[in-house]
Amino acid sequence: MKRNIVIATVAAAALIGGGTATAIAVAGDDEAPAKKTVTVSNDDNDRDDAQDTDDTAQDRAEDKAEDKAARDTDEDAEDKAENAADAKAAQITAADAIEAALKHTSGTAVSADLDDEGTTYVWDVDVLTGGGAWHSVQIDPSTGKVLGSHTEKDDDGDDAAETAQIRDALKGSSVTAAEAAEAAAAKGTVTSVDLDEESREKAWEVDTTAANGTGSDWRVALDTGKVTADRTND
């Protein structure tokens, strides 16, 4: 009887703490003490530990997600601020900058980009002349005056192939770079115009910035001047 009481007591203690316990039970004065090992597994504790681990992992994942969302929000705010600054600097429109560049260097305007030159902005217009030479003409975005120009050097030896590709893309085109810029200006301030001569559906690619700094990409058809959202990178 005493042996059973001792074992039961030890088993109860093991149940509370979980684990293994050894009990010594004594039946009578003449009998040697008998050892009895009782192993009790506390499933509730195991489940609680597992739940705590899952909760900790979930908390870490949620913290990481919140941190990433915060960084993305900061990056979006920075991008919008930069876009807004670009748009504000473009007092002379892309179309006017292109016209000014073509008055200085005759040919076909293939691109116009509003570049940040550190502390100042400048319209950089690429003009392809009839003889196949490439000229870069810089226009002051606040006055429309020509700041300078230079002939592009064929450093990598692929100008001839690129020129042929561009001329082929512009065959039958009725929409110039300046006209594409004017068409897209209804969407926001134009900060870039470039000819996409490589894709199947060739078009003018135009970047615009809204008043709140949101940037958008557009495609302007070479034959109709129709403006559509640019989905080529989706």
C-alpha positions as CSV (number, residue, x, y, z in Angstrom):
1,M,0.0,0.0,0.0
2,K,2.8,2.4,0.9
3,R,4.5,1.6,-2.3
4,N,1.6,2.5,-4.4
5,I,1.1,5.8,-2.5
6,V,4.8,6.8,-3.0
7,I,4.6,6.0,-6.8
8,A,1.4,7.9,-7.2
9,T,2.9,10.9,-5.4
10,V,6.0,10.9,-7.6
11,A,4.0,10.4,-10.7
12,A,1.9,13.5,-9.8
13,A,5.0,15.6,-9.3
14,A,6.4,14.4,-12.7
15,L,3.1,15.3,-14.4
16,I,3.3,18.8,-13.1
17,G,6.9,19.5,-14.1
18,G,7.0,17.0,-17.0
19,G,9.9,14.5,-17.4
20,T,11.0,11.4,-15.6
21,A,11.1,10.5,-11.9
22,T,12.3,7.6,-9.9
23,A,10.4,6.5,-6.8
24,I,11.5,4.1,-4.1
25,A,8.6,2.1,-2.7
26,V,8.7,0.2,0.6
27,A,6.2,-2.6,1.2
28,G,7.2,-3.7,4.7
29,D,10.0,-3.9,7.3
30,D,11.6,-7.1,5.9
31,E,11.4,-6.3,2.2
32,A,14.2,-4.5,0.4
33,P,13.2,-1.2,-1.1
34,A,12.0,-1.5,-4.7
35,K,12.8,1.2,-7.3
36,K,10.1,2.2,-9.7
37,T,10.7,4.6,-12.6
38,V,7.8,6.7,-13.7
39,T,8.0,8.7,-16.9
40,V,5.4,11.4,-17.5
41,S,5.2,13.6,-20.6
42,N,3.5,16.9,-20.2
43,D,1.9,17.4,-23.6
44,D,0.4,20.7,-22.6
45,N,3.8,22.2,-21.9
46,D,5.2,20.8,-25.2
47,R,2.3,22.4,-27.0
48,D,2.7,25.7,-25.3
49,D,6.5,25.7,-26.2
50,A,5.6,25.0,-29.8
51,Q,3.0,27.7,-29.8
52,D,5.4,30.2,-28.3
53,T,8.0,29.3,-31.1
54,D,5.4,29.8,-33.8
55,D,4.3,33.1,-32.3
56,T,7.8,34.3,-32.1
57,A,8.5,33.3,-35.8
58,Q,5.3,35.0,-36.8
59,D,6.2,38.2,-34.9
60,R,9.6,38.3,-36.6
61,A,8.0,37.9,-40.0
62,E,5.5,40.6,-39.3
63,D,8.2,42.9,-38.0
64,K,10.2,42.3,-41.2
65,A,7.1,43.0,-43.4
66,E,6.5,46.2,-41.5
67,D,10.1,47.3,-41.9
68,K,10.0,46.6,-45.6
69,A,6.7,48.5,-46.0
70,A,8.3,51.5,-44.2
71,R,11.3,51.4,-46.4
72,D,9.2,51.2,-49.6
73,T,7.1,54.1,-48.4
74,D,10.3,56.2,-47.8
75,E,11.6,55.2,-51.2
76,D,8.3,56.2,-52.9
77,A,8.4,59.5,-51.1
78,E,12.0,60.1,-52.2
79,D,11.2,59.2,-55.8
80,K,8.2,61.5,-55.9
81,A,10.2,64.3,-54.4
82,E,12.9,63.9,-57.1
83,N,10.2,63.6,-59.9
84,A,8.5,66.8,-58.6
85,A,11.9,68.6,-58.6
86,D,12.5,67.5,-62.2
87,A,9.1,68.6,-63.3
88,K,9.5,72.0,-61.7
89,A,12.9,72.5,-63.4
90,A,11.3,71.9,-66.9
91,Q,10.1,75.4,-67.5
92,I,10.9,74.9,-71.2
93,T,8.9,71.9,-72.4
94,A,10.4,68.8,-74.0
95,A,8.8,69.8,-77.3
96,D,10.3,73.3,-77.2
97,A,13.7,71.9,-76.2
98,I,13.6,69.6,-79.2
99,E,12.7,72.5,-81.5
100,A,15.5,74.6,-80.2
101,A,18.0,71.8,-80.7
102,L,16.9,71.2,-84.3
103,K,17.3,74.9,-85.0
104,H,20.9,74.6,-83.9
105,T,21.6,71.3,-85.6
106,S,19.4,70.1,-88.4
107,G,18.4,66.5,-88.5
108,T,16.0,64.1,-86.7
109,A,15.6,64.3,-83.0
110,V,15.7,60.8,-81.6
111,S,15.5,61.5,-77.8
112,A,15.3,64.3,-75.3
113,D,16.0,63.8,-71.6
114,L,15.9,66.2,-68.7
115,D,19.2,65.4,-67.0
116,D,20.2,66.4,-63.5
117,E,23.8,67.8,-63.7
118,G,24.4,67.9,-60.0
119,T,23.2,71.4,-59.1
120,T,21.6,72.3,-62.4
121,Y,19.3,70.7,-65.0
122,V,19.7,70.5,-68.7
123,W,17.7,69.2,-71.6
124,D,20.0,66.7,-73.6
125,V,18.6,66.2,-77.1
126,D,20.1,63.6,-79.4
127,V,20.0,64.6,-83.1
128,L,20.7,62.2,-86.0
129,T,21.9,64.2,-89.0
130,G,21.3,63.3,-92.6
131,G,24.9,62.2,-93.0
132,G,24.5,59.7,-90.1
133,A,26.4,61.7,-87.5
134,W,25.1,61.9,-83.9
135,H,24.9,65.2,-82.1
136,S,24.1,65.9,-78.5
137,V,22.6,69.3,-77.9
138,Q,22.2,70.8,-74.4
139,I,19.3,73.2,-73.8
140,D,18.7,75.4,-70.8
141,P,15.4,74.2,-69.3
142,S,14.7,77.6,-67.9
143,T,15.4,79.8,-71.0
144,G,15.5,77.5,-74.0
145,K,18.9,78.7,-75.0
146,V,21.5,76.3,-76.4
147,L,24.2,75.7,-73.8
148,G,26.4,73.7,-76.1
149,S,26.7,70.7,-78.4
150,H,29.1,68.0,-79.4
151,T,29.4,65.1,-81.8
152,E,29.0,61.7,-80.3
153,K,31.9,59.3,-80.8
154,D,31.3,55.7,-81.9
155,D,33.3,54.2,-79.0
156,D,31.8,50.7,-79.3
157,G,31.6,50.6,-83.1
158,D,27.8,49.9,-83.2
159,D,26.6,53.4,-84.3
160,A,26.1,52.3,-87.9
161,A,23.9,49.4,-87.0
162,E,21.9,51.5,-84.5
163,T,21.5,54.3,-87.0
164,A,20.2,51.8,-89.6
165,Q,17.7,50.4,-87.1
166,I,16.5,53.8,-86.1
167,R,16.0,54.9,-89.7
168,D,14.1,51.7,-90.4
169,A,11.8,52.3,-87.4
170,L,11.1,55.8,-88.5
171,K,10.2,54.9,-92.1
172,G,6.6,55.9,-92.7
173,S,6.4,57.6,-89.3
174,S,4.3,60.8,-89.3
175,V,4.9,61.6,-85.6
176,T,8.1,63.4,-84.6
177,A,9.7,63.3,-81.1
178,A,8.4,66.9,-80.5
179,E,4.9,65.9,-81.5
180,A,5.0,62.8,-79.2
181,A,6.0,65.0,-76.3
182,E,3.1,67.4,-77.0
183,A,0.7,64.4,-77.2
184,A,1.9,63.0,-73.8
185,A,1.9,66.4,-72.1
186,A,-1.7,66.0,-71.4
187,K,-0.7,63.3,-68.9
188,G,1.8,65.4,-67.0
189,T,5.1,67.2,-67.3
190,V,7.2,65.4,-69.9
191,T,10.7,64.6,-68.6
192,S,11.9,62.2,-71.3
193,V,11.2,61.2,-74.9
194,D,13.0,58.3,-76.5
195,L,12.5,56.2,-79.6
196,D,11.9,52.5,-79.0
197,E,13.2,51.0,-82.2
198,E,13.8,47.5,-80.8
199,S,10.4,46.2,-79.9
200,R,7.9,44.7,-82.3
201,E,5.5,47.6,-81.9
202,K,7.9,50.5,-82.4
203,A,6.8,53.8,-80.7
204,W,8.0,56.8,-78.8
205,E,8.5,56.2,-75.1
206,V,7.6,59.2,-73.0
207,D,8.0,59.7,-69.2
208,T,5.8,62.1,-67.4
209,T,5.5,63.4,-63.9
210,A,2.2,64.5,-62.3
211,A,1.8,67.4,-59.9
212,N,2.2,65.2,-56.9
213,G,5.4,63.7,-58.2
214,T,4.0,60.4,-59.5
215,G,5.9,59.2,-62.5
216,S,4.2,57.5,-65.5
217,D,5.4,55.8,-68.7
218,W,3.6,56.2,-72.0
219,R,3.9,55.0,-75.6
220,V,3.0,57.2,-78.5
221,A,2.2,55.6,-81.8
222,L,4.5,56.6,-84.6
223,D,1.7,56.8,-87.1
224,T,-1.3,58.1,-85.2
225,G,0.2,59.8,-82.2
226,K,-2.2,57.8,-79.9
227,V,-1.0,57.8,-76.3
228,T,-1.3,54.5,-74.3
229,A,0.1,53.3,-71.0
230,D,3.5,51.6,-71.4
231,R,3.0,47.9,-70.4
232,T,6.2,46.6,-71.9
233,N,7.8,46.1,-68.5
234,D,4.7,44.5,-66.8
